[in-house]
Amino acid sequence: MGSGGYSSQDEKEYIEFMKQIMNQEFPKGHYVVNGFTDFNVLADGDSEQGKRYEIKAKIEFKVNDSK
């Protein structure tokens, strides 16, 4: 199952779109998904200093037919 979210304040069209995505039913179209994370990894025995990582990714894909 896919993931996503919406609130009761979101527009009806957005809520319906998110429900489709959460059911892995992508409507026809061009999609761009951006991801980002940043975190620190601490060395053994070192509770103050760590190595910082920042990871970014962009994925584009097209859905020609949802069937």
Rosetta blueprint (number, residue, H / E / L):
1 M L
2 G L
3 S L
4 G L
5 G L
6 Y L
7 S L
8 S L
9 Q L
10 D L
11 E L
12 K H
13 E H
14 Y H
15 I H
16 E H
17 F H
18 M H
19 K H
20 Q H
21 I H
22 M H
23 N L
24 Q L
25 E L
26 F L
27 P L
28 K L
29 G E
30 H E
31 Y E
32 V E
33 V E
34 N E
35 G E
36 F E
37 T E
38 D E
39 F E
40 N E
41 V E
42 L E
43 A L
44 D L
45 G L
46 D L
47 S L
48 E L
49 Q L
50 G E
51 K E
52 R E
53 Y E
54 E E
55 I E
56 K E
57 A E
58 K E
59 I E
60 E E
61 F E
62 K E
63 V E
64 N L
65 D L
66 S L
67 K L
